[in-house]
Structure formats: structure tokens, C-alpha cells
Amino acid sequence: MYNFLVSSSPVLIGYKAVFGKPGPKDDPPPVLPSIIFFGTCLTITRFLWEHFVLIPNGWQTATVDKERECLGGLVALTHSSLLLGPLLGLLMTHPTMKPSARFADSPASWNYNAKTLISFTTSYMFQDAFWMLYYATDTSKSPFPAPTPDNVMFLLHHLATVLYMSSCRYIEAGHYSAMWLMWLGEVTNPVHNSYLLLEYAEVSHPGPNITMLLYYFSKAFAVSYGVLRIFVGPAAGLYIVYDLLLTPAGRKNVGLVLGIIWAVLIEEVLKGSFYYAFDVAIKAW
């Protein structure tokens, strides 16, 4: 089943259709062309959602900010929906399942697919940060625009994620920990963004069905996000930090200094989502 999740992935199939299947040695996918390719695909996805879904259905009648948040939510929903299946497949078929594992510890074909998915998520972070900054500096709304505190929080999250994933690629180790954190961070995304879209739908398209769906999705999001961010996420983070800093293999493969930097990044991201989980629960009940 896990191999099927990987082999049937539209992201991996599409990438190999454009760039060709890896050679006899399963050479790793090029970093910059991969990021440009996926960034272009996500930008086209954004355009399609806007001009074939939001605008034809009257979502532009809501405030401009809400329309932009809807658009960002739809792209995030697309990214997570395409990522979660193949990412789980790779996580469950890794030969060692150690957070500090090296790329050399796994088959070349597994590494090729893993690096492609890491590039996919890196591209998402770049394009999301670009549009966030673009809208935050929109002078049509204010002569002196500036990012909001929420913008800053998301931008810092994206920066931390890109630094973590990029350093994994650079040192050829620790990617398994990054991939687990990616999966745990994205697994609640479909419910989260569906809930946010329903909030906006209640404003632009009010009705009993929307209200009912919003009620159930708010509960589902509060429960799933709370379990993942209050219990599972911190437990996974502690295990990753233990493996990176307190095992000989972790210190050898990743290095003590980089391991400490990663531990700080994990702690800060988890801390932010931990408090947000409580806010979500309070709002839902």
C-alpha cells in the first residue's frame, strides 16, 4: 500500500514526465529547476482557483483580504492534499526510520522521490511567502503598508522550514526528521483550510448548509489540531531532538551545532502551534 502511495503520486509522476525518469544511478533531482518547476505549477494553480472558482462564484464580493486568504487557503489545500499520501508512503518504507539517517542509508530511488517532495514543499513555502509579502506591501490599501503580526509569524515559519529542509539537502542527512515534521505539520491542513474557507463562505454565501458544515468542521479541526499539536507534535519533536543530540549517530551524521539549531527551530515552531491549538479549541467550544 505504501509503495502505491508513492508510485501513484501526481507530483512525482508529473515531475518525472517533465524532467524524465532518473538515470541508472537515480541521480538526485536538480534543486533550482525543481523549485522553479513546482513554484510555477503552484502559481498556475493559484490562477486557476481564482479565475475558475472564486470569481465565477462571487467570492470577490467579500472583502479583498478575505478573497486573498481564500486563495491562499485553496493553494495550501492543494499542496497538502498532493503531498500527504506519497510522503507517508516514503516515511513508512525507509529502511532505518531514524531521524538522523543519511541519504546513503536508503536506496537511490527512495532518495530521488524524497528530494522531489522536499523541493515541492520548499517551492510552496517560497510562493506563499512571495504572495504574502506582495499583498502586505499593497499600496492601493495604504500608503505605508506593512506585514501584520500574523504575516510575520507565517513568514518566520516558512523561513525556518526552508532552512531546515535546505540544510538537510546540503549535508545529505537528517531529511527523515524533516519529512516527519512536514507530514505532522500538513496532515491537519485539509481540515484547517476547509474550515477557514467555510468561514468565508458563511459571509459571501450564507445558508443553513454552510452553517452546518462550518459547525462540524470547526469541531473536527479543533480535535485534530489539538491532538497533533499538543500531544503528538511535541512527542515527535522530543524524539527527533533526542536522536539528533544524544545519540552518536545523530551527532555524527548531522553535527552537534546544526543539531542544536534544528532543535531550536523545532521548539519555536511547536511552541507557536501549541498556543494556537488552545485558541482553536476555545473558539470551537
N, C-alpha and C positions, 0 to 999 in steps of 0.2 A: 504493500500500500504506500509506504513512504517513498519508494523509488518511483511509483506512478505520480505522486505529487510533484516530483522534480521533473520527470520526463514530459508531463502534460502542461507544464508551466508556460503560459503565453509569453511571459517576459523572456524566458530562456530560449523558447522556440523562435520568437521574433528577433532576438539579438543574433542568434546563430544564422537565421535566414539572411540578415543584412551583412554580417561580418564573415560568414562562413563558419563551418564547424571547426573546432580546434584541430591542429595538425597531429601527427603521430605522437608527439610528446605532450599533447594537450597544453600548448603554450598559453600562458595566462592572458586574459583579455587586456588590451591596452587601456590604461587608466583614463587619459584625457578624452580619446574618442568615445569611450563608453559613457562618460559623464555627459558629453555633448549630445550623444545619441539619445540617451534616456531623458535628458533635460528638454530636448526638442520634442520628444514624444509626450512628455507631461505638459508642455506648453500648448501643444496641439489639443491635448485632452481638455485643457482649461478652456480653450477657444470653443470646442465642440459643446461642452457643458453650458457655456454662457449663451451661445447663439442658437443652439438647437433644443435647449431645455429651459433655462431660466427666462430668457427674454420672450420666447413664444408663449410661455405660460404666465406672463405677467408678474414675475418676481421683481422686476425693476421698479414696480410701483411701491415697494418698500423703500426704506432709506438706502442711500448709496452704500453706507457702511455695512448694512445687513446683507445687501446683494453681494458685496465683496467677500464677506465672511461665508456666505453660502457657497460661493465659487471656490474658495479655499477649502471648505469642508468637502466638497464633491471631489476635488483633486486628491485630497488626503484619503478619502474613502476609496478612490480608485487605486491609489498606491498601496494601501494596506491590504485591500482585497486581493490584489495580484501578488503581493509579497508573502503573505502568511502561509499559504499552502506549501510552496516549494521550500521556503525557509525551514518550516517544521520538518519536511522530508530530509533536508540536509542535516539538520541537528540530530535527528534520530538515526542517521546512517553513518555518523562519524565514527571512525574506528576506536578512538580513545575517550571521547566525550569529556576531555579535560579543558577547563577554561584557558589554560596557558599553552595549549597544544600548538605545535608548529605546523605550517603548511606541509612540511616534509613528512609529517606523521600520517598524512591522508593521501589517497590516490589522486593523481593529477586531474582526472575528470571531475572528482568531487571539488577540488580546489578551483577549477575553472568556473564551475557553477556558483560556488560560494563567492568568488571575487566579482562575478557578474551581478549577483544580487546586492552585494555591498556597494557596487557602483550605482545600481538602481536607486538605493536609498540615499546615497550621497547626492545624487542628482536631484532627488526630491527635496532634500534639505536646502540645496543651493537655489532652486527655483522658488521654493516657498519663501525663503529669506529675501530673494530679489523682489517679489511682488509685495511682500510686507513693507520693505523699505520704500518701494515705489509709491505705494498708497500712503505711507506715513509722511512722505515729503510732497504730497499733492498740494500745490499752491493754489489750486482752484477752491479749496476749502478754507485755507488760512494763509495769510501772507508769511507767517512764521511757523510752519508745521514742524512737528517733532514726533518721534515714536512714543506711543503710550507705554505705561509700565508693563502691560500685557505683551506688547510688541517686544520690549526689551527682554522679557523673560523667555519668550519663544526664540528670539534670536540667539540668546546665550545657550539655550538648549540645543539649537541647531549647530552652533559653533562647537559645543562640547561633543556632540555626536560625530561631526565631521572629523574633529581632531582624533577622536578615539579610533574611528574606522580607518582613517588615513595612516595613522601610526602603526596599526595592525598590518596594513599592506606593506608599509615600509620595512618593518622588522621581520616580516613573514612569520608572525606568531601572535597568539592572543586573540585571533579572529573568532574563535569559537565562543569566547566570552562576549565579544561584541555582538555576535549573531543571536545569542540567547537574550541579551538586553534589547536588541532590536525586536525580537519576537514578543517579549513581555511588554514592551512599550507600545507595540502596534496591535496586539490582539484585541484590545478594547476599542480600537479606533472605529471600526464599523458601527458599533452600537453608539459610541460617543458622537460621531458626526451625524448619524441618523437622528439622534436626539436633538442636536443643535439645528438641523435642517427642519425638523418638525416644529421647533420653537419659532423659527422664522415663518414657516407655513401657516402657523396659527395667526400670525399678524396679516400676511398677504392673502391667505386663502382660508379664513376661519370656517369652522364647521364641526359637527359632532364627531365625525370620523377622525379628523386631525386631533381633536382634543383627547379622544380615547387612545389613539396611538401614542400621543405625547405622554400621557399618564403612564402607560406600560413601559415605554422606552426610558422614561426618567427613572423608574424603579430598576429596570434591567441595567442601566448604566451605573447607577449608584452602587448596586450589589457587585457587579463585575469589576468595576474600577476600584471599589473598596477592598475586595478580596485580593486583587492583583497588586495594588499599590501599598496597602497597609500590611499585608502578610507575605504574599509570595515574592514580590519585588525585593523587599529588604532581606528576606532569607536567601534569595538567589545572589543578591549583592554581597552579602557576608561570605557566602561560599566562594564567590569569584575572588574577593579580596584575600581570603584565606589562601586560595590556591596561588595567587599572584605573589604574595608577600611572605608566606610562611611555609612554602614547600620549596625544596631545592630546584625542582623542575621549573617552577614559576619564576624564581629569581634568575635562573639561567636563561630561560627562553625569552623572557620579557625584559629583565633587568630591574634592579631594585628601584632606581629613580623613576623610570617610566611606570613601573607598577604602582608607586605612590601617587603619581599624577593621575593615573587611571582611577585609583581608589577615591581620590578627591572628586573627580568628575562624576563617578557613580554616586557618591554620597550626596553631592549637591543636586543632581537630577532627581534622585529618590526622595530627598527631603522636600523639594518643591511639590512633587506629585503626592507625597504623603499628606501634606496640609490641604492640598486641593481636594483630595478624596473625602476629607471630612466636610469641606464646604459643599461638595456634591451631595453627600448623604443628608446634610441638614436641609438643603434645598428640596430634596426629593421627599422628605418626610416632615 
